[in-house]
Amino acid sequence: MTAHSDPTVQPVPTSVVEQVDAADTTLSNPQRAVISLGSNLGNRLETLQGAVDALEDTPGLRVKAVSPVYETEPWGVEPGSQPAYFNAVVVVRTTLPPASLLERAQAVEEAFHRVRDERWGPRTIDVDIVAYADVLSDDPVLTLPHPRAHERAFVLAPWHDVEPQAQLPGHGPVVRLLDDVTREGVAPRADLELRLPE
């Protein structure tokens, strides 16, 4: 039986071809994304570095910049009841769509045994997507940009360090947002450094 007479062989619909072409263009056209990292359990610096390295090991993702490390008092809990956080921001270029990038962020958290049992509880690692290109989305699974990034000095300060001209989609220049928030309890740790993956 030739292919022409085989009823199971259908021509590929144009819409599918267009989707494949669109996927190909994203491969040659990576998007910029900003990811925030935080850790307040275990060896915090080592964990942050491990998360940076794990992101770099992701197919379709390259780490372009790693911010200085900040030490941050835990938010929303009794002072002294938890260790301080180490926070940093990573700027990446990626061909992954936002949903796949979120899956990867969660996989990195799970690799470090992140436990989500308490809303402001301590955690080994937080990997949050702050912004993805200029995307604005109120999808509850992945809201872009991150719904609280504009009011968090521990995100804005390290991001401003690596990208002084950065803009948070829908909110404006990071430098201006930083002027509007308190930096109290958010201190740069010049003695600590994360390495950009080789």
N, C-alpha and C positions, 0 to 999 in steps of 0.2 A: 504494500500500500504506500503510495507516495504521500508526501506531506500535504500536497494540494488537496487530496481527497480525504485526508484525515480530519474529521469534524472537531477533534479536540485541539487542533492547532488554530488559534485565533490570532488575528493581527494585534499588535500591541496598541492599545488606545493612545491617542496623542497626548492626553493628560498625563499618563504615566511617563511617557518620554520626556515631557516638560519637567516633571518632578525630578527625574534622574538628572536632567541637564542642570536644573536649579541646584541640586545637591553637589554636582561637580563644581559649579561656580563657587559654592561656599568653601570647597576645599582649597581653591586657589585664592580665596579672599577671606582670610581669617578675621575674626572679630576680636575686639579688645574687651576684656572682662576684668573686673576688680573683685578680689576675694579677700575677706578678712579672716584672720586666724586668731584664736584665743585659747589659752590653756591655763588652768590653775590647779592641776593635780600632777604629782609625779615630777619627773625632770622636764620642766616646762619648756626650756630652750631646746632641748633635744627633741621634744615632741613637735614643736613648731618647725624645726628643721626637717624632721621626718615628713611632716605634712607638705612642706615645700617640695621636697624630693619626690614624694608620691605624686604630686600634681605634675611635676616635670616628666615623670614616667608615664603619664597618660597619653595614649596615641591621640594625635590631633590637638595637642596642647603644648605650648612653650611658655615657660616662665620668663618674663622680660625684665621684671624689676621686683626687688624685695625691699621693703621699708626697714627703717630702724625698728628696734624693739621698744615697746612702751610697757611700763608696769602700771596696772590699773586696779584700783580698789573694786572689789566685787559690788555689783549694783543690786539694789533691792533686798539686801540682807543685813542682818545685824553686823556692825563693824567688828572685825576680829573673828567672826564666826567661820570664815573661809580664808584660804590663802589668796594672796593677790594674783591677778591675772597677768600673764605676759601676752601682749597683743602685737600683731603686725599685719601689714597689708601686702598682698601680692598682686602685681599686674601681669596678666597673661594675654597671649594671643591664641585663639582657639578656633578650630573649625567645627567644634561640637555645638549643636544647638543648645539653648538654655536648659531644656529638660534633661539632656544627657550630661551637661555640666553639673547640674544638681545631683544627679545619680552618682557621679564621680565624687562630688564633695561628700555625700553621705557615706560612700564606700570608704573614703579616707577616714572619716570619723569612726566608722565601725572597725576599721583596721587597728585603731588605737583604743578599742573597747570603750567608746563613748557610750555613756548610759543616759537615757533621757527619762529619768523617773521623777524629776523635780524641776519646776519651772525656773527658778533662778538658782538651781543647784550647781555645785561644783562640777566641772567636766574636764576630762583629759584633753579634749580638743573640740573646738567649734570651728567649722569651716562654712562660712556664709558667703553667698554671692551678693556683693554689694550693688554691682551694676553690670549690665551686659550691653555693649555698644550703646545705642541711644534708646533701647527698648523701654517702653512704659507698659506695664502689665499689672492688672489687679487680680490675676489668677491666684486663688488662695494657696495653691501648692507651691508656687514660686512667684511672689510679688516682686516686680522690678520697677525701680531700684528697691533695695531692701527698705521696708517701711519705716525703720527707725534709724537708718544710717545718717540722716541729716541732723540728728540731735545727739549723736554719739561722738564725743571727742576721741575715744580710743579707736574709732574708724577714720575720722576726718584728719586727725593730726598725722598719723603715719602715712596716709594717702597723700596728703599735701606735701610731705617730705619727699616723696618719690615723683610726684606730678604736681608741681606748684600751680600749673594752669588748669588742673582738672576741673571738670564740671560734673555735678551729680544730676543726671537727667531729671527734668521736672522741678529741680530745686535751685540750680544755678551754680556759681563758682564755689568750689570747696573752701577757698580761702575766706569767702564771705560767710559761709555757714559756720566756719570755725570761730569767727568773731562773735557769733551769736550763742555759742554754747560755753559752758564752764569747762576749764581744763583741770579743775580741782580733782585730785585723786588720779590724774593721768600724767605720768612722768616719763620722759625719755630715759632709757637705760643705755647710755653711751658705752658702757663697759661690755655690752652684749651685742653680738652680731650674728645675723643669719647669712649663710653663704648662698649666693646665686648658684644653682646647679651648673656643673661644667658643660 
